[in-house]
Amino acid sequence: MEKKTKNKFGSAFGKFLDDPDFKKDYDKEFKEFALSELLMTLMDNEKQSVRKLAELAGISPTTIQNIKSGKNSDVKLSNFLNIIEACGYRLELVKGEKSLSLSA
């Protein structure tokens, strides 16, 4: 007998997530939202404007603005690393006791 897992969003929303087309769109839009929110949080924490962050990261202000507004969620890893490093952060991957730091 197949065990049904409970959806943390409730049964009404869960029915939407069962629809593959809806789930695909939802996942894409959530990733855009999450990346946009991360960028805005980094900028707020470091009190960086779009122009200043673009200058420090070595990428165009348009690229920063498109990520911030959610228009661009397909960001090159090198651009992402440049942005977080310009804000004073680094990307670290952790698996168990092992860690790997990435930089641009």
C-alpha positions in Angstrom: 0.0 0.0 0.0 1.4 3.4 -1.0 1.9 5.8 1.8 0.8 9.4 1.2 3.0 12.1 2.5 1.3 15.1 4.1 1.8 18.4 2.3 3.0 21.1 4.7 1.0 23.7 2.6 -2.4 22.0 3.1 -4.5 19.9 0.9 -5.7 22.7 -1.4 -2.3 23.9 -2.3 -1.0 20.3 -2.4 -3.4 19.6 -5.3 -1.7 22.4 -7.3 1.7 20.9 -6.6 0.5 17.6 -7.8 0.1 19.2 -11.3 3.5 18.8 -13.0 3.0 22.0 -15.1 2.1 24.1 -12.0 4.9 22.6 -10.0 7.5 23.4 -12.7 6.3 27.0 -12.9 6.1 27.3 -9.1 9.7 25.9 -8.7 11.0 28.4 -11.3 9.3 31.4 -9.8 10.4 30.4 -6.3 14.0 30.2 -7.4 13.7 33.7 -8.9 12.2 35.0 -5.7 14.8 33.4 -3.5 17.7 34.7 -5.5 16.2 38.2 -5.6 15.6 38.2 -1.8 19.2 36.9 -1.2 20.6 39.8 -3.3 18.4 42.4 -1.6 19.4 41.1 1.8 23.1 41.2 0.9 22.8 44.7 -0.5 20.8 45.9 2.6 23.3 44.3 5.0 26.3 46.0 3.3 24.4 49.2 2.4 25.3 48.8 -1.2 23.5 50.5 -4.1 23.1 48.7 -7.4 25.8 50.8 -9.1 28.3 50.4 -6.2 27.8 46.7 -6.0 28.1 46.4 -9.8 31.3 48.3 -9.7 32.8 46.2 -6.9 31.6 42.9 -8.5 32.8 43.9 -12.0 29.5 43.3 -13.7 26.9 45.7 -15.2 24.3 47.5 -13.1 21.7 46.1 -15.4 22.7 42.5 -14.5 22.4 43.4 -10.8 19.0 45.1 -11.3 17.7 42.2 -13.3 18.6 39.7 -10.6 17.2 42.0 -7.9 13.9 42.5 -9.7 13.6 38.7 -10.5 13.9 39.2 -14.3 17.0 37.1 -14.4 17.3 34.0 -12.3 19.8 32.2 -14.6 22.9 33.8 -13.1 26.4 32.6 -14.1 28.2 31.1 -11.1 31.1 33.6 -11.7 28.7 36.5 -11.4 27.1 35.1 -8.3 30.5 34.6 -6.7 31.6 38.1 -7.6 28.5 39.6 -6.1 28.8 37.7 -2.8 32.5 38.5 -2.5 31.8 42.2 -3.2 29.5 42.0 -0.2 32.2 40.4 1.9 30.9 36.8 1.8 32.1 33.5 0.4 30.4 30.4 -0.8 31.2 27.3 1.1 29.8 23.8 0.4 29.7 21.5 3.4 29.2 17.8 3.4 29.6 16.1 6.7 33.0 17.1 8.0 34.3 18.2 4.6 34.0 21.7 3.3 34.9 23.4 0.0 35.2 27.2 -0.5 34.5 28.6 -3.9 35.7 31.9 -5.2 35.5 33.8 -8.5 
